[in-house]
């Protein structure tokens, strides 16, 4: 198995520092690549700086055409790329296909946004002294971007770093997750087909302990990081003068409101929550982790939820019928096992459970979890669901807010006033009404508050983060 090249200033490259990628499910080798050397990292950063003015001046049609090309090529190679994602990440093949489809959409949206990223006109003659004056406000790249991507969506979360940068003409140096570099390297191959200036992109596999130097490099004024809260906090402290965007996860909650009381309603909510607490083996920032059910619905809802979770099929992620695959590695599964065991020791009850096998941890439902248990207060990042009663909708909203995180929440209600109350009261970046918090459209602003980060992803939102406004005032106009 020949090592896969990485990309230094748009050119394929390799080193003697070989990296072997193994399937989380069975440990077999799925690919090899190599880590970039310090000299290769320096070449990538210097090239990004050197090409900055040229990249910013690229016509919109050039940037959009490149993004359209990547979108088309991803669609053409969907099955191949989905199998690559499953191989290095372990997510079930059906969810890997969904991730490729989202990446296709992300690049398509970026192409469309590149065509309409035009700026804003402001009349200034609202005051007599400014008669005849007009302001044009355009956004220009802040400079080269350092993108640091996680393992859980090794293609689409890379796309959310790269596509907005290309759309605004900002060079980007991308560091994929060490566990899952292969999808990002394939994406680099597709970008290399576009004919964009060579320094516009680099994809550099690096161990995490070599990333701090890149983060501190003053030539990379924008850092976009998706990953764990402690690492994000370290980045923010290390570079207070940089423009930093952080998507740091959460412990997403769903609320079953008082009016969501029909058999069909409860069954559908149970199925959605069961699916989206486990669809990436819980390894999603917005996987459902906490559920608060109005007390008069609790006895009717819990058996439905338990049945829906038990119906999920766990096994080989290459099987199209598998719903839940392994975690990224056995250490991650052991950590989840320890957190669940600690909660049970402290008094929690297991409604649905099973035994860990290697990197596979079974879908688990807990009730009666005591305050302070990690499965309640931290991000489990595993297939674990905590279900509790709430005396009222307002009490449920308070419970959602009793968290160090605030990414998204799902609110199952038919009432418009309840929806607006939730939107006002919940301390999160997004409220999904009538569905789980795991819903995300790739064009919408996506991010959180409190420990869930700063800034927003979503194509246009990231384009704004990667740029800054520049004003031109025209004088002597007959407006």
C-alpha positions as CSV (number, residue, x, y, z in Angstrom):
1,X,0.0,0.0,0.0
2,X,1.8,3.1,-1.3
3,X,1.7,6.2,1.1
4,X,-0.8,8.9,0.1
5,X,0.9,12.3,-0.7
6,X,0.1,15.4,1.3
7,X,0.1,18.9,-0.3
8,X,2.6,21.7,0.2
9,X,1.7,24.9,-1.6
10,X,-0.5,22.9,-3.9
11,X,2.1,20.3,-4.8
12,X,2.1,16.6,-3.7
13,X,4.8,15.9,-1.1
14,X,5.9,13.2,1.3
15,X,8.5,12.6,4.0
16,X,10.2,9.7,5.8
17,X,7.9,10.1,8.9
18,X,5.3,7.5,7.8
19,X,1.9,7.4,9.4
20,X,-0.3,4.3,9.3
21,X,-4.1,4.6,9.5
22,X,-6.1,1.7,10.9
23,X,-9.8,0.9,10.8
24,X,-11.3,1.6,14.2
25,X,-13.6,-1.4,13.9
26,X,-11.1,-4.2,13.2
27,X,-7.6,-2.6,13.2
28,X,-6.8,-3.4,9.6
29,X,-4.6,-1.0,7.7
30,X,-6.7,1.3,5.5
31,X,-4.0,3.7,4.3
32,X,-0.6,5.3,4.9
33,X,0.7,8.8,4.6
34,X,3.5,10.8,6.2
35,X,3.9,13.8,8.5
36,X,5.1,17.1,7.0
37,X,8.7,18.0,8.0
38,X,9.4,21.4,9.6
39,X,10.9,22.6,6.3
40,X,7.8,21.6,4.4
41,X,5.6,23.4,7.0
42,X,7.8,26.5,6.5
43,X,7.4,26.2,2.7
44,X,3.6,26.0,3.0
45,X,3.3,29.0,5.3
46,X,5.7,31.1,3.3
47,X,3.9,30.3,0.1
48,X,0.5,31.2,1.7
49,X,1.9,34.6,2.6
50,X,3.5,35.2,-0.8
51,X,0.3,34.3,-2.8
52,X,-2.0,36.4,-0.5
53,X,-2.4,39.4,-2.8
54,X,-2.8,37.3,-5.9
55,X,-5.4,35.1,-4.2
56,X,-7.4,38.1,-2.9
57,X,-7.4,39.6,-6.5
58,X,-8.7,36.4,-8.2
59,X,-11.9,37.2,-10.1
60,X,-15.1,35.8,-8.6
61,X,-15.7,33.5,-11.5
62,X,-12.3,31.9,-11.0
63,X,-12.9,31.2,-7.3
64,X,-16.4,30.0,-8.0
65,X,-15.4,27.7,-10.8
66,X,-12.7,26.0,-8.6
67,X,-15.3,25.4,-5.9
68,X,-17.8,24.1,-8.4
69,X,-15.2,21.7,-9.7
70,X,-14.5,20.3,-6.3
71,X,-18.2,19.9,-5.6
72,X,-18.7,18.0,-8.9
73,X,-15.7,15.7,-8.3
74,X,-16.8,14.9,-4.8
75,X,-20.2,13.9,-6.2
76,X,-18.6,11.7,-8.9
77,X,-16.5,9.8,-6.4
78,X,-19.1,9.6,-3.6
79,X,-18.9,5.8,-3.0
80,X,-15.1,5.8,-3.0
81,X,-14.9,8.7,-0.6
82,X,-17.6,7.3,1.7
83,X,-15.7,4.0,2.0
84,X,-12.5,6.0,2.8
85,X,-14.3,7.9,5.5
86,X,-15.7,4.7,7.0
87,X,-12.3,3.1,6.8
88,X,-10.4,5.8,8.7
89,X,-13.2,7.0,11.0
90,X,-15.4,3.9,11.6
91,X,-18.7,5.6,11.0
92,X,-21.4,3.5,9.3
93,X,-21.3,3.6,5.5
94,X,-24.7,5.2,5.3
95,X,-23.6,8.1,7.5
96,X,-20.4,8.4,5.5
97,X,-22.4,8.8,2.3
98,X,-24.4,11.5,4.0
99,X,-21.2,13.3,4.9
100,X,-20.0,13.2,1.3
101,X,-23.3,14.6,0.2
102,X,-23.0,17.4,2.7
103,X,-19.5,18.2,1.5
104,X,-20.8,18.4,-2.1
105,X,-23.4,20.9,-0.8
106,X,-20.8,22.9,1.2
107,X,-18.6,23.5,-1.8
108,X,-21.6,24.3,-4.0
109,X,-22.8,26.9,-1.5
110,X,-19.3,28.3,-1.3
111,X,-19.3,28.7,-5.1
112,X,-22.6,30.5,-5.0
113,X,-21.5,32.8,-2.2
114,X,-18.2,33.6,-4.0
115,X,-20.3,35.0,-6.9
116,X,-22.4,37.3,-4.7
117,X,-19.8,38.3,-2.1
118,X,-20.0,41.9,-3.3
119,X,-20.2,44.3,-0.3
120,X,-22.6,46.9,0.8
121,X,-23.5,50.5,-0.3
122,X,-24.3,53.1,2.3
123,X,-25.6,56.6,1.6
124,X,-23.8,59.1,3.7
125,X,-25.9,62.1,2.8
126,X,-28.1,61.5,5.8
127,X,-26.2,64.5,7.2
128,X,-25.8,67.8,5.4
129,X,-22.0,67.7,5.7
130,X,-21.9,64.4,3.7
131,X,-24.0,65.5,0.7
132,X,-22.8,63.8,-2.4
133,X,-21.0,61.0,-0.5
134,X,-21.4,57.3,-0.8
135,X,-19.6,54.5,1.1
136,X,-18.8,51.1,-0.4
137,X,-18.0,48.6,2.3
138,X,-16.3,45.5,1.0
139,X,-14.7,42.6,2.9
140,X,-11.1,41.6,2.3
141,X,-9.1,38.6,3.6
142,X,-7.5,39.1,6.9
143,X,-4.6,37.0,5.6
144,X,-3.7,33.3,5.4
145,X,-5.9,31.0,7.5
146,X,-4.8,28.1,9.7
147,X,-7.5,25.5,9.7
148,X,-7.4,22.7,12.3
149,X,-10.0,19.9,11.7
150,X,-11.3,17.1,13.9
151,X,-11.7,13.4,13.3
152,X,-15.5,13.0,13.6
153,X,-16.3,14.5,10.2
154,X,-13.0,14.1,8.4
155,X,-14.3,15.4,5.1
156,X,-17.2,17.9,5.7
157,X,-15.6,19.7,8.7
158,X,-12.5,20.1,6.5
159,X,-14.7,21.4,3.8
160,X,-16.0,24.0,6.3
161,X,-12.5,25.3,6.7
162,X,-11.3,25.2,3.1
163,X,-14.4,26.2,1.0
164,X,-15.0,29.6,2.7
165,X,-11.3,30.4,2.5
166,X,-11.2,29.7,-1.3
167,X,-14.5,31.6,-1.7
168,X,-13.0,34.8,-0.3
169,X,-9.5,34.4,-1.8
170,X,-7.7,33.6,1.5
171,X,-4.9,31.1,1.4
172,X,-5.3,28.2,3.8
173,X,-3.0,25.9,5.6
174,X,-5.0,22.9,6.8
175,X,-4.0,20.4,9.5
176,X,-6.3,17.4,9.5
177,X,-6.8,15.2,12.6
178,X,-4.0,12.7,13.0
179,X,-6.4,9.8,13.2
180,X,-8.2,10.7,9.9
181,X,-6.0,12.5,7.4
182,X,-6.9,10.5,4.3
183,X,-10.2,12.2,3.5
184,X,-8.5,15.6,3.7
185,X,-5.7,14.5,1.4
186,X,-8.2,13.3,-1.2
187,X,-9.8,16.7,-1.0
188,X,-6.4,18.2,-1.5
189,X,-6.1,16.1,-4.7
190,X,-9.3,17.5,-6.0
191,X,-8.4,21.1,-5.2
192,X,-5.0,20.5,-7.0
193,X,-7.0,19.8,-10.2
194,X,-8.5,23.3,-10.3
195,X,-5.4,25.3,-11.3
196,X,-5.7,27.8,-8.4
197,X,-2.4,29.5,-7.6
198,X,-0.2,26.9,-5.9
199,X,0.3,28.6,-2.6
200,X,-3.4,29.0,-2.0
201,X,-3.7,25.7,-0.2
202,X,-1.6,23.2,1.8
203,X,-2.8,20.0,3.6
204,X,-0.3,19.1,6.2
205,X,-0.6,15.9,8.3
206,X,1.1,16.7,11.7
207,X,1.0,15.2,15.2
208,X,-0.9,17.4,17.6
209,X,2.2,18.2,19.6
210,X,3.6,20.1,16.6
211,X,0.6,22.2,16.1
212,X,1.2,24.9,18.7
213,X,4.1,26.3,16.7
214,X,1.8,26.8,13.7
215,X,-0.9,28.4,15.9
216,X,1.6,30.9,17.2
217,X,3.0,31.8,13.7
218,X,2.3,35.5,13.2
219,X,2.0,35.0,9.5
220,X,-1.3,33.1,10.0
221,X,-3.6,35.8,11.4
222,X,-6.7,33.6,11.4
223,X,-7.1,30.4,13.3
224,X,-10.2,28.2,12.7
225,X,-10.3,25.3,15.1
226,X,-12.9,22.5,15.7
227,X,-12.2,20.2,18.5
228,X,-12.1,19.8,22.3
229,X,-12.8,22.6,24.7
230,X,-9.4,22.4,26.6
231,X,-7.4,22.6,23.4
232,X,-9.6,25.5,22.1
233,X,-9.1,27.4,25.4
234,X,-5.3,26.9,25.0
235,X,-5.4,28.3,21.5
236,X,-7.4,31.3,22.6
237,X,-5.0,32.1,25.4
238,X,-1.9,31.5,23.2
239,X,-2.9,34.0,20.5
240,X,-5.1,36.7,21.9
241,X,-4.1,39.1,19.1
242,X,-5.3,36.7,16.3
243,X,-8.8,36.3,14.9
244,X,-9.8,32.9,16.4
245,X,-12.9,30.9,15.7
246,X,-13.6,27.9,17.9
247,X,-16.2,25.2,17.6
248,X,-15.7,23.3,20.8
249,X,-18.7,20.9,21.1
250,X,-21.3,20.6,23.8
251,X,-23.7,18.2,25.6
252,X,-26.8,18.9,23.4
253,X,-30.2,18.6,24.9
254,X,-33.7,17.8,23.6
255,X,-36.9,18.9,25.3
256,X,-40.2,17.1,25.0
257,X,-42.7,19.9,25.8
258,X,-46.1,19.5,27.4
259,X,-48.0,19.8,24.1
260,X,-46.0,17.1,22.3
261,X,-48.4,14.5,23.6
262,X,-49.9,12.3,20.8
263,X,-48.8,8.7,20.2
264,X,-47.4,9.6,16.8
265,X,-45.6,12.6,18.2
266,X,-43.9,10.7,21.0
267,X,-43.0,7.7,18.8
268,X,-41.4,10.0,16.2
269,X,-39.5,12.0,18.8
270,X,-38.2,8.8,20.3
271,X,-37.0,7.5,17.0
272,X,-35.3,10.8,16.1
273,X,-33.6,11.0,19.5
274,X,-32.5,7.4,19.4
275,X,-31.0,7.8,16.0
276,X,-29.2,11.1,16.6
277,X,-27.8,10.2,20.0
278,X,-26.0,7.3,18.3
279,X,-25.6,8.1,14.5
280,X,-21.8,8.7,14.8
281,X,-21.5,6.5,17.8
282,X,-22.3,9.7,19.6
283,X,-19.2,11.4,18.2
284,X,-20.9,14.5,17.1
285,X,-20.9,17.9,18.8
286,X,-24.6,18.0,18.5
287,X,-25.5,14.4,19.2
288,X,-28.3,14.2,21.6
289,X,-26.9,13.6,25.1
290,X,-29.6,14.9,27.4
291,X,-33.4,14.6,27.2
292,X,-35.8,16.5,29.4
293,X,-39.4,15.2,29.2
294,X,-42.4,16.9,30.7
295,X,-43.4,14.8,33.7
296,X,-46.8,13.9,32.6
297,X,-45.4,12.5,29.3
298,X,-42.4,10.7,30.9
299,X,-43.9,7.3,31.5
300,X,-45.3,7.2,27.9
301,X,-42.1,8.4,26.3
302,X,-39.3,6.4,28.0
303,X,-40.4,3.0,26.8
304,X,-40.7,4.3,23.3
305,X,-37.2,5.7,23.5
306,X,-35.7,2.6,25.0
307,X,-37.3,0.5,22.3
308,X,-36.0,2.7,19.5
309,X,-32.5,2.6,21.0
310,X,-32.6,-1.2,21.3
311,X,-33.7,-1.5,17.7
312,X,-30.5,0.2,16.4
313,X,-28.1,-2.3,14.8
314,X,-24.5,-2.2,16.0
315,X,-21.7,-3.8,14.1
316,X,-19.4,-3.6,11.0
317,X,-19.7,0.0,9.7
318,X,-19.1,-1.3,6.1
319,X,-22.5,-3.1,6.3
320,X,-25.3,-0.9,4.9
321,X,-27.7,-2.0,7.6
322,X,-25.4,-1.0,10.5
323,X,-26.7,2.0,12.5
324,X,-23.9,2.3,15.1
325,X,-20.2,1.7,14.5
326,X,-17.1,1.9,16.7
327,X,-15.7,4.9,18.4
328,X,-12.5,6.3,17.0
329,X,-10.4,4.0,19.1
330,X,-10.5,1.7,22.1
331,X,-9.2,4.4,24.5
332,X,-12.3,6.5,23.6
333,X,-14.6,3.6,24.3
334,X,-12.9,2.8,27.6
335,X,-13.4,6.5,28.7
336,X,-17.1,6.3,27.9
337,X,-17.4,3.0,29.7
338,X,-15.7,4.6,32.8
339,X,-18.1,7.6,32.8
340,X,-21.2,5.4,32.6
341,X,-19.8,3.1,35.3
342,X,-19.2,6.1,37.5
343,X,-22.7,7.4,37.0
344,X,-24.2,4.0,37.9
345,X,-22.0,3.8,41.0
346,X,-23.3,7.2,42.0
347,X,-26.9,6.1,41.7
348,X,-28.0,6.3,38.0
349,X,-30.2,3.6,36.5
350,X,-29.4,1.8,33.2
351,X,-32.5,1.6,31.0
352,X,-30.6,0.3,28.0
353,X,-27.0,-1.0,28.2
354,X,-24.6,-3.6,27.0
355,X,-20.9,-4.6,27.1
356,X,-18.0,-2.8,25.4
357,X,-16.1,-4.8,22.8
358,X,-12.9,-3.2,21.8
359,X,-13.7,0.3,20.3
360,X,-17.4,-0.5,20.2
361,X,-19.6,0.8,23.0
362,X,-23.3,-0.1,23.0
363,X,-26.0,2.5,22.8
364,X,-26.9,3.3,26.4
365,X,-29.8,5.1,28.1
366,X,-29.5,6.3,31.7
367,X,-32.0,7.8,34.1
368,X,-31.7,9.2,37.6
369,X,-28.2,10.5,36.9
370,X,-27.0,12.5,39.9
371,X,-25.9,16.1,39.5
372,X,-22.2,16.4,38.8
373,X,-21.8,13.1,36.9
374,X,-19.7,13.5,33.8
375,X,-22.3,12.0,31.5
376,X,-24.5,14.9,32.5
377,X,-22.0,17.8,32.7
378,X,-19.4,17.0,30.1
379,X,-19.4,16.1,26.5
380,X,-19.6,12.3,26.4
381,X,-18.8,12.0,22.7
382,X,-20.1,8.5,22.8
383,X,-23.5,6.7,22.4
384,X,-24.9,7.7,25.8
385,X,-28.2,9.3,26.5
386,X,-29.4,10.8,29.9
387,X,-33.2,11.1,30.3
388,X,-34.9,13.1,33.1
389,X,-38.3,14.4,34.0
390,X,-39.1,18.2,34.1
391,X,-42.0,19.7,36.0
392,X,-42.7,22.2,33.3
393,X,-41.4,23.5,29.9
394,X,-39.8,26.3,31.8
395,X,-38.1,23.9,34.2
396,X,-36.8,21.9,31.2
397,X,-35.3,25.1,29.6
398,X,-33.6,25.9,32.9
399,X,-32.1,22.4,33.0
400,X,-30.8,22.8,29.4
401,X,-29.1,26.0,30.5
402,X,-27.6,24.4,33.5
403,X,-24.5,23.5,31.5
404,X,-21.1,24.8,30.7
405,X,-21.9,24.4,27.0
406,X,-24.4,25.9,24.7
407,X,-24.2,24.7,21.1
408,X,-27.7,23.7,20.0
409,X,-30.9,22.4,21.5
410,X,-33.9,20.6,20.2
411,X,-37.4,21.6,21.3
412,X,-40.3,19.3,20.5
413,X,-43.4,21.5,20.5
414,X,-46.2,22.5,18.1
415,X,-46.8,25.8,19.8
416,X,-45.4,28.9,18.2
417,X,-45.3,30.8,21.5
418,X,-43.3,28.0,23.1
419,X,-40.9,28.0,20.2
420,X,-40.3,31.7,20.6
421,X,-39.9,31.3,24.4
422,X,-37.4,28.6,23.9
423,X,-35.5,30.7,21.3
424,X,-35.3,33.6,23.8
425,X,-34.6,31.6,26.9
426,X,-32.1,28.9,25.8
427,X,-28.5,29.8,26.0
428,X,-27.4,28.1,22.8
429,X,-26.2,29.0,19.4
430,X,-29.2,27.4,17.7
431,X,-32.7,26.1,18.6
432,X,-34.2,23.4,16.4
433,X,-38.0,23.3,16.8
434,X,-39.8,20.0,16.3
435,X,-36.6,18.0,15.9
436,X,-33.4,17.0,17.5
437,X,-30.5,19.4,18.1
438,X,-28.4,17.4,15.7
439,X,-29.9,19.1,12.7
440,X,-27.5,21.3,10.7
441,X,-27.8,22.9,7.3
442,X,-24.4,23.7,6.0
443,X,-25.3,27.2,4.8
444,X,-26.7,28.4,8.2
445,X,-24.7,30.0,11.0
446,X,-23.4,27.2,13.2
447,X,-21.7,27.7,16.6
448,X,-22.3,28.1,20.2
449,X,-21.9,30.1,23.4
450,X,-20.2,29.5,26.8
451,X,-17.9,26.6,26.5
452,X,-19.0,25.7,23.0
453,X,-16.8,28.3,21.4
454,X,-16.7,31.6,19.6
455,X,-17.5,32.6,16.0
456,X,-19.7,30.7,13.6
457,X,-19.2,28.2,10.8
458,X,-21.6,27.8,7.9
459,X,-20.2,29.0,4.6
460,X,-21.2,32.7,4.6
461,X,-20.5,33.1,8.3
462,X,-17.0,31.7,8.0
463,X,-16.4,33.9,5.0
464,X,-17.2,36.9,7.3
465,X,-14.8,35.5,9.9
466,X,-12.0,35.1,7.4
467,X,-12.4,38.7,6.2
468,X,-12.6,42.2,7.6
469,X,-14.5,45.3,6.3
470,X,-12.7,47.9,4.2
471,X,-14.5,51.2,3.4
472,X,-14.2,53.3,0.3
473,X,-15.9,56.8,0.4
474,X,-16.8,58.3,-2.9
475,X,-17.2,62.1,-3.0
476,X,-18.9,64.6,-5.2
477,X,-21.6,62.3,-6.5
478,X,-25.1,63.4,-7.6
479,X,-27.1,61.0,-5.6
